[in-house]
């Protein structure tokens, strides 16, 4: 576990986006990122650099045009690179063209069974492989799904595309016109949503499958993009000095120093799954769930599957903090990541207090200023925290 210890010593150096992607890879679930409308392009580029440089994964960035039909979506997320060489015909294959069909017949004179050729139409059947010219027109489609799908404005995706994405998440496969393409063992969907349109929700079951949501603030910037720009700008200044290294070499050195390999991710996953949660902390977590369901202004979204992910995130957060047990602060942090994109705020007519006599205008004044973050914080302030 030396690599885990080294990681914990430098975990504070990771950005919020890097931590969100790493948590998703450790938990093997998916992450929604919300940002300002004018930041989506830079956000997509930043995430692409993170998954490529830090985790050495393939990716694709999808625009809204790629999300309007199932065919366009399916074609976009398949990796065009086909490195599988054509298998040469070996001796065993060639010998199939020389198969002779025979059976034993009884010779009445010698009183023994003798081999004889089958005298029928089967004897004329050609069992050889078709010619190479025929095979060239019938090659298998061996494209594979990329590791990470970065989809800008995914909440505007056509419903059929969202259903296809849900199928890809659940069944880990996608269909084309000719074959079935399996998803890789490491697969991550990163839907990007503009802050002004976050009220436009994904379809219910797909939204519930999204592990966590992260709001990216403009103040956090895009460190990987900025570093890449600085290296590019320094090329002209450094080229006049004989002792300067090439920007590509400096970039590769920086990438190597920040690389997180699959072994470390597996170790973090194992430690998270083995994290201890006491009965008191488990009761605290369940109380948070119960209070969220009963909180004023909440219409829906606190599902049983969300509770499962809530518990999982609280446990996976422990190794990131160098501990092997869940604390109340980790439960609170997990709640702020698991529920914001799930909770559906009630309209005044559906606010539950109206069933007990609350005036509709008063209910309107209550819910008009509420949002998911305020509801979660109110519950965390209300539920008694275990000592």
C-alpha positions in Angstrom: 0.0 0.0 0.0 3.0 2.4 -0.4 1.4 3.8 -3.6 -1.8 4.6 -1.7 0.2 6.4 1.1 2.1 8.4 -1.5 -1.2 9.3 -3.1 -2.7 10.4 0.2 0.3 12.7 0.8 -0.5 14.5 -2.5 -4.2 14.3 -2.7 -4.6 18.0 -1.8 -2.7 18.8 -5.0 -5.6 17.5 -7.1 -8.2 19.8 -8.4 -11.9 19.3 -7.8 -12.5 18.1 -11.3 -9.7 15.6 -11.0 -11.0 14.3 -7.7 -14.5 14.0 -9.2 -13.2 11.9 -12.1 -11.1 9.8 -9.8 -13.9 9.1 -7.4 -16.1 8.0 -10.3 -13.4 5.7 -11.6 -12.9 4.2 -8.1 -16.6 3.7 -7.6 -17.2 2.6 -11.2 -20.1 5.0 -11.6 -20.8 8.2 -13.6 -20.5 11.9 -12.8 -22.5 15.0 -13.9 -20.7 18.3 -14.1 -22.5 21.6 -14.0 -20.9 24.9 -15.1 -21.7 28.3 -16.6 -23.0 28.3 -20.2 -19.8 30.0 -21.5 -17.5 27.5 -19.7 -18.8 24.2 -21.3 -16.2 24.1 -24.1 -13.3 24.8 -21.8 -14.7 22.3 -19.3 -14.9 19.6 -21.9 -11.3 20.2 -22.9 -10.1 20.2 -19.3 -11.8 16.9 -18.6 -10.4 15.4 -21.8 -6.9 16.4 -20.7 -7.6 14.8 -17.2 -8.8 11.5 -18.5 -6.0 11.3 -21.2 -3.0 12.5 -19.2 -3.8 11.4 -15.6 -5.6 8.1 -16.4 -4.4 7.2 -19.9 -8.0 6.6 -21.1 -9.5 7.1 -24.5 -12.3 9.7 -24.8 -14.7 11.5 -27.1 -16.3 14.9 -26.7 -19.8 15.1 -28.0 -21.7 18.2 -29.0 -25.5 18.6 -29.0 -25.7 17.7 -32.6 -24.2 14.3 -31.8 -27.0 13.7 -29.2 -30.1 14.0 -31.5 -30.2 10.5 -32.9 -29.2 7.1 -31.8 -27.2 6.4 -34.9 -25.1 9.6 -34.5 -24.5 8.9 -30.9 -23.6 5.3 -31.4 -21.2 6.1 -34.3 -19.5 8.9 -32.3 -18.6 6.9 -29.2 -17.1 3.9 -31.1 -13.4 3.9 -31.4 -12.5 3.9 -35.1 -9.0 2.5 -34.5 -8.9 -1.2 -35.3 -5.6 -2.7 -34.3 -6.6 -6.3 -34.7 -4.5 -7.8 -37.5 -6.1 -10.0 -40.1 -5.6 -13.6 -39.1 -3.5 -15.4 -41.7 -4.7 -18.7 -42.9 -2.8 -21.5 -41.1 -2.1 -25.1 -42.0 -5.1 -26.3 -40.0 -7.4 -23.9 -41.8 -6.0 -24.9 -45.2 -6.5 -28.6 -44.4 -10.2 -28.0 -44.1 -10.3 -27.8 -47.9 -9.0 -31.4 -48.1 -11.7 -33.0 -45.9 -12.8 -36.4 -47.3 -16.1 -37.8 -46.0 -16.0 -41.6 -45.6 -17.7 -44.3 -43.7 -17.3 -48.0 -43.0 -19.0 -50.6 -45.1 -19.1 -54.4 -44.4 -17.3 -56.6 -46.9 -19.1 -59.9 -47.0 -16.1 -61.6 -48.5 -13.4 -60.5 -46.1 -15.8 -60.4 -43.2 -14.3 -57.0 -42.2 -15.4 -53.4 -42.3 -13.7 -51.4 -45.1 -13.6 -47.6 -45.6 -15.5 -46.3 -48.5 -16.2 -42.9 -49.9 -19.8 -41.6 -49.3 -21.4 -42.0 -52.7 -23.8 -39.0 -52.4 -24.1 -35.4 -53.1 -22.2 -34.6 -49.9 -19.0 -35.9 -51.5 -19.1 -32.9 -53.8 -19.5 -30.3 -51.1 -16.5 -27.8 -50.9 -15.6 -27.2 -47.3 -12.9 -24.7 -48.0 -13.0 -21.1 -46.7 -14.2 -18.5 -49.2 -11.7 -16.6 -51.2 -10.0 -13.6 -49.7 -11.9 -11.3 -52.1 -15.1 -12.4 -50.5 -13.8 -12.0 -47.0 -12.8 -8.4 -47.7 -16.4 -7.5 -48.3 -17.6 -9.1 -45.1 -15.1 -8.0 -42.4 -16.4 -7.9 -38.8 -17.0 -4.5 -37.3 -14.5 -4.6 -34.3 -14.9 -1.0 -33.1 -15.1 -0.6 -29.4 -16.7 2.0 -27.1 -14.3 4.6 -25.8 -13.5 4.7 -22.1 -14.9 8.1 -21.4 -17.8 9.9 -23.1 -17.8 13.7 -22.4 -21.2 15.0 -23.6 -21.9 18.7 -23.7 -25.5 19.7 -23.0 -26.5 16.1 -22.4 -29.8 17.2 -20.8 -30.9 18.4 -24.2 -30.2 14.9 -25.7 -33.0 13.2 -27.5 -34.9 10.8 -25.3 -33.9 7.8 -27.4 -30.3 8.8 -27.0 -30.7 8.9 -23.2 -32.4 5.5 -23.3 -29.4 4.2 -25.3 -27.0 5.7 -22.8 -28.9 4.0 -20.0 -28.7 0.7 -21.8 -25.0 1.3 -22.2 -24.6 1.9 -18.5 -26.7 -1.1 -17.4 -25.9 -3.7 -20.0 -22.4 -2.3 -21.0 -23.1 -2.8 -24.7 -24.3 -0.8 -27.7 -25.8 -2.0 -30.9 -24.8 -0.9 -34.4 -26.4 -2.0 -37.7 -24.1 -5.0 -38.0 -23.1 -6.2 -34.5 -22.9 -5.6 -30.8 -20.1 -3.5 -29.4 -19.2 -4.1 -25.7 -18.2 -1.3 -23.4 -14.7 -1.6 -21.9 -14.1 -2.6 -18.3 -13.3 1.1 -17.6 -16.3 3.1 -18.9 -17.3 6.6 -17.7 -20.1 8.9 -18.8 -19.6 12.6 -18.0 -22.7 14.6 -19.0 -22.0 18.4 -18.9 -24.9 20.6 -18.1 -25.1 24.4 -18.4 -26.1 26.1 -15.1 -28.9 28.0 -16.8 -30.5 24.8 -18.1 -30.0 22.4 -15.1 -33.8 22.5 -14.5 -34.1 20.5 -17.7 -33.5 17.0 -16.3 -32.4 13.7 -17.7 -34.9 10.9 -18.0 -35.7 9.5 -14.5 -33.9 6.2 -14.6 -30.8 7.6 -16.3 -30.6 10.5 -13.8 -30.8 8.1 -10.9 -27.8 6.1 -12.4 -25.6 9.2 -12.3 -23.4 8.7 -9.2 -22.5 12.3 -8.2 -22.8 15.8 -9.5 -20.2 18.5 -9.3 -20.6 22.3 -9.8 -17.6 23.9 -11.4 -17.0 27.5 -10.4 -15.2 29.9 -12.7 -12.9 30.8 -9.8 -11.6 27.2 -9.9 -10.3 27.7 -13.4 -8.9 25.1 -15.7 -5.4 24.3 -14.5 -4.6 21.6 -17.1 -5.6 23.9 -20.0 -3.6 26.8 -18.5 -0.5 24.6 -18.1 -0.8 23.5 -21.7 -1.1 27.1 -22.8 1.9 28.1 -20.8 4.1 25.4 -22.3 3.0 26.4 -25.7 3.8 30.1 -25.1 7.2 29.3 -23.6 8.3 27.5 -26.8 9.3 30.7 -28.6 11.1 32.1 -25.5 13.1 28.9 -24.7 14.0 28.0 -28.2 16.8 30.6 -28.3 18.6 29.0 -25.4 20.8 25.9 -26.0 20.1 24.5 -22.6 16.3 24.6 -22.8 14.3 21.4 -23.1 11.6 20.9 -25.6 8.0 21.7 -24.5 6.9 18.2 -25.3 9.6 16.8 -23.0 8.5 19.1 -20.2 4.8 18.2 -20.8 5.6 14.4 -20.8 7.5 14.8 -17.5 4.6 16.7 -15.9 2.2 14.0 -17.1 4.3 11.2 -15.8 4.5 12.8 -12.4 0.7 13.1 -12.1 -0.3 9.7 -13.7 -2.7 7.6 -11.7 -2.5 4.0 -12.8 -5.2 1.3 -12.7 -3.4 -0.5 -9.8 -3.8 2.5 -7.5 -7.5 2.9 -8.5 -8.0 -0.8 -7.6 -6.3 -0.3 -4.3 -8.4 2.7 -3.4 -11.5 0.8 -4.4 -10.6 -2.1 -2.2 -9.9 0.2 0.8 -13.2 2.0 0.3 -15.1 -1.2 0.2 -13.4 -2.4 3.4 -14.1 0.9 5.2 -15.7 0.5 8.6 -19.1 2.2 9.3 -20.4 2.0 12.8 -24.1 1.5 13.7 -24.2 5.1 14.9 -22.9 6.5 11.6 -25.2 4.2 9.7 -28.2 5.4 11.7 -27.1 9.0 11.1 -27.0 8.3 7.3 -30.4 6.8 7.4 -31.8 9.7 9.3 -30.4 12.1 6.7 -32.3 10.1 4.0 -35.5 10.1 6.0 -35.4 13.8 6.7 -34.7 14.5 3.0 -37.8 12.6 2.0 -39.9 14.6 4.5 -38.3 18.0 4.1 -40.6 20.8 2.9 -40.2 21.6 -0.7 -39.0 18.1 -1.8 -41.3 16.4 -4.2 -39.2 13.3 -5.3 -35.6 12.1 -6.0 -34.5 10.4 -2.7 -34.7 6.9 -4.2 -33.5 3.6 -2.7 -30.8 3.4 -5.3 -29.6 6.8 -4.4 -29.3 5.6 -0.8 -27.1 2.8 -1.9 -24.8 5.2 -3.7 -24.9 7.6 -0.7 -23.5 4.9 1.5 -20.9 3.8 -1.1 -19.6 7.4 -1.6 -19.3 7.9 2.1 -17.1 4.8 2.3 -15.1 5.6 -0.8 -14.2 9.0 0.5 -12.5 7.6 3.6 -9.2 6.5 1.8 -9.0 9.9 0.2 -8.7 11.3 3.8 -6.3 8.7 5.0 -8.7 6.9 7.3 -10.5 3.6 7.3 -13.8 4.5 8.9 -16.7 6.8 8.0 -17.2 10.0 9.9 -20.2 12.3 10.1 -18.4 14.9 8.0 -17.9 12.3 5.2 -21.6 11.5 5.3 -22.4 15.2 5.0 -20.0 15.6 2.1 -21.5 12.5 0.3 -25.0 13.9 0.7 -23.9 17.2 -1.0 -22.6 15.2 -4.0 -25.2 12.4 -4.4 -28.5 14.3 -4.1 -28.3 17.8 -5.8 -29.1 16.4 -9.3 -31.7 13.9 -7.9 -34.0 16.0 -5.7 -37.0 17.4 -7.5 -38.4 20.6 -5.9 -42.1 20.7 -5.4 -44.4 23.3 -7.0 -46.6 25.3 -4.6 -49.6 23.1 -5.4 -47.6 19.9 -4.6 -45.9 21.2 -1.4 -47.0 18.7 1.2 -48.0 21.3 3.8 -50.9 22.3 1.6 -52.5 19.0 2.5 -52.8 20.2 6.1 -54.2 23.6 5.5 -51.3 25.8 4.4 -52.4 28.6 2.0 -51.2 28.2 -1.6 -49.6 31.7 -1.5 -47.6 30.8 1.6 -46.4 27.6 0.0 -45.3 29.6 -3.1 -43.3 32.0 -0.9 -41.7 29.0 0.7 -40.6 27.1 -2.4 -39.7 30.1 -4.5 -36.4 30.6 -2.7 -35.5 26.9 -2.1 -33.1 24.9 -4.2 -31.5 21.5 -3.8 -28.4 22.8 -2.0 -30.4 24.7 0.6 -32.6 21.7 1.2 -29.6 19.4 1.8 -28.0 21.9 4.1 -31.2 22.4 6.1 -31.5 18.7 6.7 -27.8 18.4 7.7 -28.4 21.2 10.2 -31.5 19.5 11.6 -30.4 15.9 12.0 -28.5 15.3 15.2 -24.9 14.4 14.5 -23.5 11.4 16.5 -20.6 12.3 18.8 
